[in-house]
Amino acid sequence: MTTAWVFPGQGSQAVGMGREVYERYASARAVFDEADTVLGFPLSRLCFEGPDDELTLTENAQPALLTTSTALLAAVREQAGSEADLQPMYLAGHSLGEYSALVASGALEFGDALRLVRRRGELMAETPQGTMAAIMGLDEETLRAVCADASVAGPVVVATENSPAQYGISGSIAGVERALALAKQHGAKRAVRLHVSVALHSPLMESAARRFAREVAAIRRITPPRWPVIANATAEPLTDSDAIRAELIEQVTAPVRWIDGVRRMVADGVTRFVEIGHGHVLSGLIKRIAPGRELIGVNTVAAIEGWIARERQG
């Protein structure tokens, strides 16, 4: 087993995602139908038809992405007919994508994960106003120094370690704006504020994390994953239910250690990454972190059929 399955997070959503597999595969239809029932509103219609401004809302984007990734994997399994050839070494997800990985591993029931991410998004949306920004072309050490200097204007931290050339920062509006100016002065190739009004993966999420802990505690069934899931907060494998519960709470405020997570998987022998979800964001990041690894995107019917055909050929 030298394959890892990876699942994208918030920011990958787009109107129309999931419609093709919904129309082609009964198993994917069942996933979207379950989501509509659990949430009590037509999430499927929001994914397929928008409007974009509603889909982009944190409390909608998170369950929408989880549902789309889960539906795509259900379609993969339906196309394969058997899981004999679908045995990953590791699973991992970027931020929100970690929930998709946990569902795929069998650790979380889809309905429970759906309720959690909906509530996670609601709690995040209720936190004090903040923002995030993308920084490209600046090394991590320099960026951390920039954030420390900018924090005189307001708290700001490195929030997502995406690739050696791309990081995300998060915090107060004043702190992020100051960090953007300093990053440009230090030679960043690009430093741009993102269209979000919450400071994800930062200390500003502490109140949300405390409230979210009660939601996680209320989930009765979290089991050891069938395959280990690499945690965002530690870049280490999650192999038992207590560790999973702790991770779901910690990752609300902790940075996403995607670089270290990918490197851990590669060090353990992963040579192929299969991205299951809308878009190709993670494939682009992995290409920069671990050049030369095989990258497969699974987000269309043709991609699903092609992947399974290759698996059957060995």
ABEGO torsion letter per residue (X at the ends): XABBBBBBBBGABBBGBGAAAAAABAAAAAAAAAAAAAAGBBAAAAAAAOBAAAAABAAAAAAAAAAAAAAAAAAAAAAAGBAAABBBABBBBBEAAAAAAAAAAGABBAAAAAAAAAAAAAAAAABBBBBBBBBBGBBAAAAAAAAAAAAAAEBBBBABBABAABBBBBEBAAAAAAAAAAAAAAGBABBBBBBBABBBGBAAAAAAAAAAAAAAAABABBBBBABBBBBAAAGBBBABAAAAAAAAAAAAABBBBAAAAAAAAAAAGBABBBBBEBEAAAAAAAAAABBGBBBBBBABAAAAAAAAAAAAAX
